[in-house]
């Protein structure tokens, strides 16, 4: 019971730290800045985006260990297929730009010494209504099928094929008009989708993600 109490305490501290960091940065984006410091062409349609990121998290008592239980490395190759959405006044809080991409990902379950590797579809939505100077908040979701040697207390979760799903929110800070760093909160689920025996899955609600993004110049930018 004492060990479980320490694990729960660590989990709560990690979640609180991430939530405070994201809340602090989002509080800076509570209004639209009159001067668009990141440039109107950054989110022009047909813009190609390249990102590299890392993440970490905990699955509580689903995996052994009282510290970091999973970390991941990923690259994302994306496109802004549309011009930023400008919605009617009643929905203007959802004004933004949609990023659609492919994301190869590697995950290491550090307490199990086991791995996952795959690639999937990633969606990120930049909340342009709440941008403030070089700060732009976003929401994201990613789903990737792949191969793994992860085994969790059979028959809880096993099989050579699994899905990893990420969802979160955060904020990007544009160092330059086309170069940004970002940090955010990340939740995830690991599941075999019922393809191999039982599927109780692994869920993490205490995670963080950080990365860097480059927005390549678009041929359509001059028309936008």
Secondary structure, DSSP 8 states (H G I E B T S, - for coil): -HHHHHHHHHHHHHHHHHHHHHHHHHHTTSS--SS-TT-TTTT-TTEEEEEEEEEEEE-GGGSS-SS--EEEEEEEEEEE-S--B---GGGGGG-BEEEEEEEEEEEEETTTTEEEEEEEEEEEEE-GGG-BTTEEEEEEEEEEEEEE---BTTTTB--SEEEEEEEEEEEEEEEETTEEEEEEEEEEEEE-TTSSS-B--EEE-EEEEEEEEEE---TTGGG-
